[in-house]
Amino acid sequence: MENPPRVEGTMIVTRIVQRGALTAVLAAATLLLASGCSSGERGDGGGPGGDGSAPPGRTSARSSPPARVTESAPPAKGSVRVVRTVAEGLKTPWGLAPLPDGDLLVSSRDDGTITRVDTKTGKKSEVGEVPGVSAAGEGGLLGLALSPSFASDHMVYAYFTTDSDNRIARMLYEEEKPAGERLGAPDTVLRGIPKGYIHNGGRIAFGPDGMLYAGTGESGDTGLAQDKASLGGKILRLTPEGEPAPGNPFPDSPVYSYGHRNVQGLAWDRKQRLFASEFGQDTWDELNQIKPGDNYGWPEAEGHSDDPAFHNPVAQWHTDEASPSGIAYAEGSIWMAGLKGQRLWRIPLKGTEASAAPQAFLKGRYGRLRTVVSAGGDKLWLMTSETDGRGSPERGDDRILELQVS
């Protein structure tokens, strides 16, 4: 469904390096990355893609900001340490939601089930199956999020593909019931998000404001991204009941930003600023800082543009280096999981800009990386995506890792 793989090249930090001055400051603001990810995969989900070539082998095995926040930049260079493998043997995992007690809920894109993972023992227990999930291509059971009032309402939100659309539903989670029977009937809060074999979006998260944000794709129909009447190719902002959130930029609309190709990651920094990762097509994948009502360019622009009508990315990568999925914020940086890129990116921030060239970690070590979530402080949960039809699964795949970062 996607275009053939492109030649890997130079990653550019926009805001630091402008297109017209690239050659003059290349040494100071670009990072040359070695080629080595020649997979035919370019999408964000199931089924072989591109030219069908095999992926490269691996080399191994809601919170308010503090009262006072400085804007000092983190170090240009950081580190990542894999503390442990939390769980193994997950099938097509996609969404990851930490429970208040420290355990994790994981969605299976293809099976349409939600599993609870004990983060101390790695034990997995099925919570239940979400009815109506239609898994094909990049669709299925995708993002998960817990209600901001989970302690009292016990609601789990899920973004999933049906036979007719993508939608968001909430379900009562009843821990005291037997395994496999802990999910109540879905209460659909939003329906009618365009679906396709590709570009279904799927990431959902509650923001610091208590509103529900959803990243959607244009489902392969590029014109939808610029159509503010469509829910496709957007970031949406909703009340927990699924209504357009108060203060949205367009009257009576859930649309928060538009001009997106396929939003895959959502995260907020310590000053409650929203960032999102996005799949490009032929040339540039993006990390964007999201402003309400702004146009992010697709399909008129991919990556940095000289057109002032479009909001340029914070950073961009050649597509073989990233194919970005989930993102998280920790230790002054955005951390971005790469699917085809098979690496974890660190993008240090000062305000809304990258303060230094992004760093890559874990390249090829665990294969395709789907979701990264804050575990508090300097810890992250990182989930792989080798069993989605585009990876090269090995014994133990897919897995959840605990990382320590700086």
DOBA-713506 format. One record per residue (C-alpha): residue in one letter; residue number from 1; x, y, z. Coordinates in nm, 2 decimals, padded with zeros to 4 digits. Layout:
BEGIN
  residuo  num      c1      c2      c3
        a  NUM       X       Y       Z
...
//
This chain:
BEGIN
  residuo  num      c1      c2      c3
        m    1   00.00   00.00   00.00
        e    2   00.29   00.23   00.06
        n    3   00.56   00.35  -00.18
        p    4   00.88   00.15  -00.22
        p    5   01.15   00.22   00.04
        r    6   01.36   00.54   00.00
        v    7   01.73   00.58   00.03
        e    8   01.83   00.67   00.39
        g    9   02.00   01.00   00.43
        t   10   02.04   01.31   00.65
        m   11   01.81   01.39   00.94
        i   12   01.74   01.76   00.97
        v   13   01.64   01.96   01.28
        t   14   01.40   02.22   01.16
        r   15   01.39   02.55   01.35
        i   16   01.77   02.51   01.38
        v   17   01.85   02.45   01.02
        q   18   01.65   02.62   00.75
        r   19   01.63   02.48   00.41
        g   20   01.80   02.76   00.22
        a   21   02.10   02.76   00.46
        l   22   02.14   02.39   00.48
        t   23   02.47   02.36   00.31
        a   24   02.62   02.64   00.51
        v   25   02.55   02.49   00.85
        l   26   02.52   02.12   00.78
        a   27   02.81   02.02   01.00
        a   28   02.67   02.20   01.30
        a   29   02.30   02.10   01.28
        t   30   02.26   01.77   01.10
        l   31   02.33   01.42   01.20
        l   32   02.44   01.17   00.94
        l   33   02.30   00.83   01.01
        a   34   02.43   00.51   00.85
        s   35   02.20   00.32   00.62
        g   36   02.08  -00.02   00.72
        c   37   01.70  -00.03   00.73
        s   38   01.60  -00.15   00.39
        s   39   01.27  -00.31   00.49
        g   40   00.98  -00.29   00.24
        e   41   00.76  -00.16   00.53
        r   42   00.66   00.20   00.52
        g   43   00.32   00.20   00.70
        d   44   00.23   00.16   01.06
        g   45   00.05  -00.17   01.08
        g   46  -00.03  -00.50   00.92
        g   47   00.05  -00.68   00.61
        p   48   00.36  -00.68   00.40
        g   49   00.43  -00.34   00.24
        g   50   00.64  -00.17  -00.02
        d   51   00.85  -00.40  -00.23
        g   52   00.81  -00.70   00.01
        s   53   01.18  -00.72   00.10
        a   54   01.27  -00.86   00.43
        p   55   01.34  -00.63   00.73
        p   56   01.69  -00.61   00.85
        g   57   01.79  -00.86   01.12
        r   58   01.84  -00.75   01.48
        t   59   02.18  -00.73   01.64
        s   60   02.05  -00.90   01.97
        a   61   01.82  -01.01   02.16
        r   62  -00.24   01.27   03.35
        s   63  -00.05   01.50   03.55
        s   64  -00.03   01.88   03.62
        p   65   00.30   02.05   03.57
        p   66   00.51   02.15   03.87
        a   67   00.45   02.50   04.00
        r   68   00.79   02.63   03.87
        v   69   00.93   02.50   03.55
        t   70   01.25   02.63   03.39
        e   71   01.31   02.64   03.02
        s   72   01.67   02.54   03.03
        a   73   01.77   02.29   02.76
        p   74   01.86   01.93   02.86
        p   75   02.21   01.81   02.76
        a   76   02.26   01.77   02.39
        k   77   02.35   01.40   02.45
        g   78   02.16   01.16   02.67
        s   79   02.16   00.79   02.75
        v   80   01.92   00.49   02.75
        r   81   01.96   00.18   02.97
        v   82   01.74  -00.13   02.93
        v   83   01.66  -00.21   03.29
        r   84   01.47  -00.53   03.22
        t   85   01.22  -00.72   03.00
        v   86   00.88  -00.68   03.17
        a   87   00.68  -00.92   02.95
        e   88   00.71  -01.14   02.64
        g   89   00.49  -01.32   02.40
        l   90   00.25  -01.04   02.32
        k   91   00.06  -01.07   01.98
        t   92   00.03  -00.76   01.77
        p   93   00.04  -00.52   02.06
        w   94  -00.05  -00.16   01.99
        g   95  -00.19   00.05   02.27
        l   96  -00.04   00.06   02.62
        a   97  -00.21   00.22   02.93
        p   98  -00.05   00.21   03.28
        l   99  -00.30   00.13   03.56
        p  100  -00.28   00.32   03.89
        d  101  -00.13   00.02   04.07
        g  102   00.16   00.00   03.81
        d  103   00.03  -00.28   03.59
        l  104  -00.03  -00.22   03.22
        l  105  -00.32  -00.27   02.98
        v  106  -00.22  -00.38   02.63
        s  107  -00.44  -00.39   02.32
        s  108  -00.39  -00.66   02.05
        r  109  -00.46  -00.50   01.71
        d  110  -00.55  -00.82   01.54
        d  111  -00.72  -01.02   01.81
        g  112  -00.92  -00.72   01.94
        t  113  -00.84  -00.82   02.30
        i  114  -00.71  -00.62   02.60
        t  115  -00.45  -00.79   02.83
        r  116  -00.33  -00.69   03.17
        v  117   00.04  -00.73   03.23
        d  118   00.17  -00.76   03.59
        t  119   00.49  -00.55   03.57
        k  120   00.65  -00.73   03.86
        t  121   00.61  -01.09   03.73
        g  122   00.53  -01.04   03.36
        k  123   00.22  -01.25   03.40
        k  124  -00.04  -01.18   03.13
        s  125  -00.42  -01.21   03.19
        e  126  -00.68  -01.14   02.93
        v  127  -00.93  -00.87   03.04
        g  128  -01.17  -00.91   02.76
        e  129  -01.25  -00.87   02.39
        v  130  -01.37  -00.55   02.23
        p  131  -01.67  -00.64   02.01
        g  132  -01.70  -00.51   01.66
        v  133  -01.33  -00.48   01.59
        s  134  -01.24  -00.54   01.22
        a  135  -00.87  -00.59   01.19
        a  136  -00.74  -00.55   00.84
        g  137  -00.43  -00.37   00.71
        e  138  -00.34  -00.11   00.96
        g  139  -00.68  -00.12   01.13
        g  140  -00.80  -00.31   01.44
        l  141  -00.79  -00.24   01.81
        l  142  -00.54   00.04   01.84
        g  143  -00.49   00.31   02.12
        l  144  -00.60   00.28   02.48
        a  145  -00.64   00.55   02.75
        l  146  -00.77   00.55   03.10
        s  147  -01.03   00.80   03.21
        p  148  -00.89   01.09   03.42
        s  149  -01.14   00.97   03.68
        f  150  -01.04   00.61   03.65
        a  151  -01.02   00.56   04.03
        s  152  -01.39   00.63   04.06
        d  153  -01.54   00.55   03.72
        h  154  -01.31   00.26   03.61
        m  155  -01.35   00.36   03.24
        v  156  -01.11   00.24   02.97
        y  157  -01.12   00.42   02.63
        a  158  -01.03   00.24   02.31
        y  159  -00.98   00.35   01.95
        f  160  -01.07   00.08   01.70
        t  161  -01.16   00.00   01.34
        t  162  -01.50  -00.15   01.25
        d  163  -01.64  -00.26   00.92
        s  164  -01.75   00.09   00.85
        d  165  -01.53   00.34   01.03
        n  166  -01.29   00.41   01.31
        r  167  -01.44   00.50   01.64
        i  168  -01.37   00.57   02.01
        a  169  -01.56   00.38   02.28
        r  170  -01.53   00.36   02.66
        m  171  -01.59   00.04   02.86
        l  172  -01.63  -00.03   03.23
        y  173  -01.33  -00.22   03.37
        e  174  -01.43  -00.45   03.65
        e  175  -01.12  -00.61   03.81
        e  176  -01.32  -00.83   04.04
        k  177  -01.48  -01.03   03.76
        p  178  -01.32  -01.35   03.61
        a  179  -01.04  -01.31   03.36
        g  180  -01.17  -01.25   03.01
        e  181  -01.50  -01.10   03.14
        r  182  -01.38  -00.77   03.29
        l  183  -01.48  -00.54   03.01
        g  184  -01.83  -00.39   03.00
        a  185  -02.02  -00.33   02.68
        p  186  -01.87  -00.05   02.47
        d  187  -02.03   00.30   02.49
        t  188  -01.93   00.47   02.17
        v  189  -01.83   00.83   02.23
        l  190  -01.73   00.92   01.87
        r  191  -01.79   00.74   01.54
        g  192  -01.74   00.83   01.18
        i  193  -01.36   00.86   01.17
        p  194  -01.26   00.76   00.81
        k  195  -01.11   00.41   00.78
        g  196  -00.89   00.26   00.52
        y  197  -00.65  -00.03   00.47
        i  198  -00.38   00.23   00.56
        h  199  -00.36   00.55   00.77
        n  200  -00.62   00.48   01.04
        g  201  -00.43   00.69   01.31
        g  202  -00.53   00.54   01.64
        r  203  -00.34   00.71   01.93
        i  204  -00.56   00.85   02.21
        a  205  -00.46   01.02   02.53
        f  206  -00.61   01.24   02.79
        g  207  -00.44   01.58   02.82
        p  208  -00.35   01.78   03.13
        d  209  -00.68   01.97   03.07
        g  210  -00.88   01.65   03.12
        m  211  -00.99   01.64   02.75
        l  212  -00.95   01.34   02.52
        y  213  -00.72   01.38   02.22
        a  214  -00.71   01.15   01.92
        g  215  -00.47   01.13   01.63
        t  216  -00.64   01.02   01.31
        g  217  -00.52   00.94   00.96
        e  218  -00.66   01.04   00.62
        s  219  -00.72   00.67   00.53
        g  220  -00.53   00.71   00.20
        d  221  -00.77   00.98   00.08
        t  222  -00.52   01.27   00.10
        g  223  -00.78   01.54   00.05
        l  224  -00.95   01.47   00.38
        a  225  -00.65   01.61   00.57
        q  226  -00.73   01.97   00.45
        d  227  -01.11   01.93   00.48
        k  228  -01.20   02.07   00.82
        a  229  -01.55   01.90   00.80
        s  230  -01.38   01.56   00.80
        l  231  -01.24   01.38   01.10
        g  232  -00.96   01.22   00.89
        g  233  -00.61   01.36   00.90
        k  234  -00.66   01.55   01.22
        i  235  -00.59   01.58   01.59
        l  236  -00.93   01.58   01.76
        r  237  -01.00   01.72   02.11
        l  238  -01.31   01.59   02.29
        t  239  -01.48   01.59   02.62
        p  240  -01.48   01.25   02.80
        e  241  -01.83   01.21   02.66
        g  242  -01.72   01.26   02.30
        e  243  -01.85   01.61   02.25
        p  244  -01.63   01.89   02.09
        a  245  -01.42   02.02   02.38
        p  246  -01.48   02.38   02.50
        g  247  -01.23   02.62   02.35
        n  248  -01.17   02.43   02.03
        p  249  -01.06   02.65   01.74
        f  250  -01.35   02.57   01.51
        p  251  -01.71   02.62   01.64
        d  252  -01.89   02.30   01.73
        s  253  -01.61   02.09   01.59
        p  254  -01.38   01.83   01.76
        v  255  -01.10   01.93   01.52
        y  256  -00.80   02.07   01.70
        s  257  -00.54   02.07   01.42
        y  258  -00.55   01.96   01.06
        g  259  -00.33   01.89   00.76
        h  260  -00.20   01.56   00.90
        r  261  -00.12   01.25   00.71
        n  262  -00.13   00.99   00.98
        v  263  -00.08   01.09   01.35
        q  264   00.07   00.82   01.56
        g  265   00.20   00.97   01.88
        l  266   00.07   01.23   02.14
        a  267   00.26   01.36   02.44
        w  268   00.27   01.68   02.66
        d  269   00.58   01.84   02.81
        r  270   00.60   01.99   03.16
        k  271   00.44   02.31   03.04
        q  272   00.14   02.13   02.90
        r  273   00.24   02.18   02.53
        l  274   00.13   01.91   02.30
        f  275   00.36   01.73   02.06
        a  276   00.27   01.47   01.79
        s  277   00.45   01.23   01.57
        e  278   00.34   01.18   01.21
        f  279   00.42   00.95   00.91
        g  280   00.54   01.12   00.60
        q  281   00.52   00.96   00.25
        d  282   00.82   00.98   00.03
        t  283   01.07   01.20   00.21
        w  284   01.00   01.33   00.57
        d  285   00.86   01.19   00.89
        e  286   00.78   01.46   01.15
        l  287   00.76   01.56   01.51
        n  288   00.52   01.85   01.54
        q  289   00.44   02.09   01.82
        i  290   00.06   02.13   01.80
        k  291  -00.11   02.47   01.81
        p  292  -00.49   02.48   01.81
        g  293  -00.63   02.56   01.46
        d  294  -00.30   02.53   01.28
        n  295  -00.25   02.36   00.94
        y  296   00.03   02.11   00.93
        g  297   00.04   02.10   00.55
        w  298  -00.05   01.76   00.42
        p  299  -00.08   01.69   00.13
        e  300   00.05   02.02   00.01
        a  301   00.36   02.00   00.22
        e  302   00.57   01.71   00.36
        g  303   00.82   01.81   00.62
        h  304   00.95   02.17   00.63
        s  305   00.78   02.41   00.40
        d  306   00.85   02.77   00.29
        d  307   00.48   02.84   00.28
        p  308   00.38   03.04   00.59
        a  309   00.03   02.89   00.58
        f  310   00.18   02.57   00.72
        h  311   00.31   02.50   01.07
        n  312   00.66   02.35   01.03
        p  313   00.78   02.05   01.22
        v  314   01.01   02.06   01.52
        a  315   01.22   01.79   01.36
        q  316   01.21   01.57   01.06
        w  317   01.37   01.24   00.95
        h  318   01.40   01.05   00.62
        t  319   01.14   00.79   00.63
        d  320   01.37   00.49   00.65
        e  321   01.52   00.63   00.98
        a  322   01.19   00.66   01.16
        s  323   00.84   00.56   01.06
        p  324   00.74   00.71   01.39
        s  325   00.48   00.56   01.62
        g  326   00.43   00.64   01.99
        i  327   00.60   00.93   02.18
        a  328   00.65   01.01   02.55
        y  329   00.80   01.30   02.74
        a  330   01.07   01.25   03.00
        e  331   01.38   01.43   03.13
        g  332   01.34   01.74   02.91
        s  333   01.31   01.54   02.58
        i  334   01.05   01.37   02.36
        w  335   01.12   01.00   02.31
        m  336   00.99   00.86   01.98
        a  337   00.95   00.50   01.89
        g  338   01.05   00.40   01.53
        l  339   00.89   00.12   01.33
        k  340   01.08   00.08   01.01
        g  341   01.37   00.28   01.17
        q  342   01.39   00.02   01.45
        r  343   01.52   00.27   01.70
        l  344   01.42   00.50   01.98
        w  345   01.48   00.87   01.91
        r  346   01.55   01.13   02.17
        i  347   01.46   01.49   02.08
        p  348   01.59   01.73   02.34
        l  349   01.37   02.04   02.38
        k  350   01.40   02.40   02.48
        g  351   01.05   02.55   02.47
        t  352   00.88   02.43   02.16
        e  353   01.20   02.38   01.96
        a  354   01.46   02.11   01.94
        s  355   01.77   02.23   02.13
        a  356   02.01   01.98   01.96
        a  357   02.02   01.71   01.70
        p  358   01.81   01.41   01.78
        q  359   01.99   01.10   01.91
        a  360   01.91   00.74   01.81
        f  361   01.92   00.45   02.06
        l  362   01.86   00.07   02.04
        k  363   01.90   00.07   01.66
        g  364   01.81  -00.28   01.54
        r  365   01.84  -00.43   01.88
        y  366   01.47  -00.51   01.94
        g  367   01.33  -00.46   01.60
        r  368   01.02  -00.25   01.53
        l  369   00.92  -00.02   01.82
        r  370   00.55   00.06   01.85
        t  371   00.47   00.24   02.17
        v  372   00.66   00.43   02.44
        v  373   00.49   00.56   02.76
        s  374   00.61   00.74   03.06
        a  375   00.66   00.52   03.37
        g  376   00.73   00.83   03.58
        g  377   01.05   01.02   03.64
        d  378   01.33   00.89   03.42
        k  379   01.16   00.56   03.34
        l  380   00.98   00.46   03.02
        w  381   00.78   00.16   02.91
        l  382   00.87   00.06   02.55
        m  383   00.67  -00.19   02.35
        t  384   00.79  -00.37   02.03
        s  385   00.59  -00.45   01.72
        e  386   00.76  -00.75   01.55
        t  387   00.44  -00.96   01.51
        d  388   00.24  -00.72   01.31
        g  389   00.32  -00.87   00.97
        r  390   00.61  -00.64   00.89
        g  391   00.87  -00.76   01.13
        s  392   01.09  -01.06   01.18
        p  393   00.97  -01.20   01.50
        e  394   01.21  -01.39   01.72
        r  395   01.15  -01.60   02.03
        g  396   00.98  -01.39   02.30
        d  397   00.84  -01.13   02.06
        d  398   00.65  -00.91   02.12
        r  399   00.78  -00.77   02.44
        i  400   00.76  -00.47   02.68
        l  401   01.08  -00.32   02.81
        e  402   01.15  -00.10   03.11
        l  403   01.40   00.18   03.02
        q  404   01.59   00.43   03.22
        v  405   01.67   00.75   03.03
        s  406   01.85   01.08   03.08
//
